[in-house]
Amino acid sequence: MIVLHALAETVPPDHTGVDPDRRTSQLEGRGEDYDAAMAALREQVPDGMRLIWVRRPGADDPS
């Protein structure tokens, strides 16, 4: 089982990348492998939002 955490944000309304009404949403995807976990994440992204980062919990833990 692979668990991925992600952050989604609203897509800016124009090419400047500035969105005065920016919203974010934290998501979690689980799957038998990385591809399945990513698919589970993508299914949760609301319309008008995009994934801005994805990480595997503990993957960067040096201990």
N, C-alpha and C positions, 0 to 999 in steps of 0.2 A: 504494500500500500504506500503510495506517494501522496503527501500532503503539500499543497502549495498555497501560500498567502499572496494576495495581490491587492493593489490599490487601483481603483478606476477613478477617472475624473471626467468632468464635462468637456466636450470638444469645444474649443474656442469658436466664436462666431465668425472670425475672419482670419486672415493670414498673419496678423500681429501676434497671435498666441495669447493675447490678454483677454481674460473673461471676468468681468466684474461680478458675475453671478456664479463663480466657480464652486462646484460641489464635488465632494469625493465620497467614495464608498469602499469599505474594506470587504474583500471577498475571500472565500476559502474553497479550494477545489481538491477533491480526492479522487484517486484512480489507481488502477492496478499498475500503471506505469506513467511516465511523464506525459506522454501524449494524451492519455485518458484524463489525467488531472488537468491538463491545459484545456481540453475540450469542456470539462466540467466548469472551469473558470469562465471560458468564453460564453457559455450558455447563460451565465448569470449577469453579464455586462448589460446594464439597461440601455435602451435606445438613447442616442445622443451622448453616450459616454465611451471612453476608451481605456484600455489598460495602460498604466504608466510604469508599473514595476511589478515583477513577480519574483518571489523568493521561496526557497525551501527552508522551513524552520530548522534551525540547528546546522545548516549547511556552512555557515560562516563562523560557527562557534569554535574557537581554538582549543577548547578543552576536550 
